[in-house]
Amino acid sequence: MNWITNYVRPRINSLFSRREVPENLWTKCPECGNMLFHRELADNLNVCTHCDHHLVITPRDRFAALFDGGVFVEVKVPEPVADPLQFRDQKKYPDRMKAAQKSTGEKEAMLVAEGEMGRTPVVMAAQDFSFMAGSMGMYVGNAIIAAAERAVKLKRPLVLFSAAGGARMQEGILSLMQMPRTTVAVQMLKEAKLPYIVVLTHPTTGGVTASYAMLGDIQIAEPNALICFAGPRVIEQTIREKLPEGFQRAEYLLEHGMLDRVTHRKKMRDELISILRMVMRQPAPVAGDLPAPGSIAALHSEHDVKPA
């Protein structure tokens, strides 16, 4: 009886029991509440197929959609001191870092890469909001400086995607010092007469907005992105007045002259290619490559068909 109870019955139950569905197959849209299948959502660049709401997208997925063939090379970023202030709240700062690295698979909150986009060489940097809310610490400052130096060295434009909750409190004044450091990095690009294009994504707030995120030669934003220094709730509590509808959203800022464009994520690649080739004084982008006249004649002769 023990053999039947301990071995045969569990074996039969395992064969006929219903398999559990993994939890990460579906994502609930925060805007409309519809459940989105993960493959369908990924194919649509993390944009809701029902209400067109732009969900968070990782820098690697963004780069894969922007660079030609999804091919890019990471730019090495100098690593700062791990825990300069020995900061601790409910957890130690190194423990928070390890948890963020485990959940995201990334080393830090910003990824820098180089490659081609529409055959236009470019350097890109993107913040990962899922990594400690994309907070700006010393590594992020080093990443922007490394991206600017690489762009100047290769004489390429720099495109930056911002997504942050502000400065990283675990690094205190050292995180605030990244504001002037990144401003100097942007000035390096301007002195080299290289374009610096910023794409503001949801959300871009705090010290990031007060520094490199608002210094672009061209300012683009994704639809309905929250872009501000202090959030609307803080402002309402301070002035004790109801704010206008859509206050500090991308469309509101575009209407009031703070942005140049609001571009859908699925159209972002074509938009950036057109702008980059224009400001770099290159020929207009082509939609597709046509074979050379000689190759057409060779193709016809191969099939014994004379061209008309």
VENVENPE-V345084 format. One record per residue. PSI is psi in degrees with one decimal (NA if undefined). Layout:
<<PSI> <PSI>>
This chain:
<<-35.9> <-38.2> <-41.2> <-43.4> <-41.2> <-21.4> <-53.5> <-48.6> <-47.2> <-33.7> <-43.6> <-42.4> <-37.3> <-29.8> <-34.9> <-7.4> <151.8> <132.2> <141.1> <141.8> <130.0> <147.9> <-18.8> <15.4> <-23.9> <145.3> <132.8> <126.0> <125.0> <-15.2> <-53.6> <-13.6> <0.8> <147.8> <129.4> <127.3> <137.5> <-37.1> <-41.4> <-39.0> <-42.5> <-40.1> <-25.8> <20.5> <39.9> <36.4> <130.6> <131.0> <-8.0> <-49.5> <-0.2> <20.6> <136.0> <110.5> <169.3> <138.5> <141.0> <155.5> <-38.3> <-42.7> <-36.8> <-45.4> <-39.2> <-31.3> <-22.0> <-45.1> <150.9> <122.0> <9.1> <18.0> <127.3> <161.5> <128.8> <142.4> <129.4> <136.0> <129.6> <135.5> <130.5> <-177.4> <136.7> <-51.1> <77.5> <-29.5> <0.3> <47.2> <141.2> <129.8> <-111.3> <-24.5> <159.9> <147.4> <-45.1> <-33.5> <-39.3> <-39.8> <-45.1> <-39.6> <-41.7> <-40.1> <-36.8> <-40.7> <-31.0> <-24.5> <9.9> <157.7> <-38.6> <-169.3> <2.0> <139.8> <132.3> <134.1> <161.9> <151.9> <-157.8> <143.5> <109.4> <38.3> <16.9> <115.2> <136.4> <152.5> <134.1> <148.9> <139.8> <138.1> <146.4> <105.4> <-24.5> <-11.6> <96.2> <45.9> <29.4> <24.1> <146.4> <109.5> <-164.3> <-35.1> <-42.1> <-41.3> <-44.4> <-36.5> <-42.3> <-39.2> <-42.1> <-39.1> <-42.6> <-43.2> <-39.6> <-40.3> <-40.9> <-41.2> <-42.1> <-3.2> <50.4> <154.0> <157.1> <127.8> <126.6> <132.2> <114.8> <142.0> <101.0> <153.2> <3.7> <-158.1> <158.2> <113.4> <-25.4> <-13.7> <1.7> <-131.2> <-25.1> <-33.1> <-36.3> <-27.1> <-14.3> <-18.5> <-52.7> <-32.2> <-45.4> <-30.4> <-39.2> <-37.9> <-41.1> <-37.5> <-31.8> <-41.6> <-41.9> <-39.0> <-31.6> <-0.1> <44.5> <140.5> <143.0> <108.8> <130.7> <131.7> <111.6> <123.9> <171.5> <128.1> <156.0> <110.0> <175.0> <-145.1> <-23.0> <-45.0> <-31.4> <2.6> <-113.1> <-21.7> <-19.3> <17.4> <12.9> <151.0> <-33.4> <128.5> <118.0> <152.4> <153.9> <154.7> <137.5> <21.2> <137.8> <120.6> <114.7> <170.8> <-63.5> <139.9> <160.4> <-33.9> <-40.5> <-41.0> <-42.7> <-41.5> <-27.4> <-49.5> <-11.0> <42.9> <153.2> <129.8> <157.3> <157.6> <132.1> <17.5> <134.1> <12.5> <163.4> <-44.7> <-36.4> <-43.0> <-34.6> <-41.9> <-29.1> <16.5> <11.7> <-16.8> <159.1> <-36.2> <152.5> <115.6> <134.7> <146.4> <-35.4> <-16.4> <1.9> <-40.9> <-50.4> <-37.7> <-46.0> <-39.8> <-46.5> <-44.1> <-45.0> <-43.7> <-28.9> <-49.6> <-23.1> <4.0> <45.8> <162.5> <156.1> <147.3> <150.6> <147.8> <-28.9> <162.4> <131.5> <142.1> <153.0> <154.1> <-36.8> <-37.1> <-31.3> <-43.7> <-40.3> <-37.1> <-41.2> <-42.2> <-30.3> <-35.2> <11.2> <39.7> <124.0> <136.3> <145.8> <NA>>
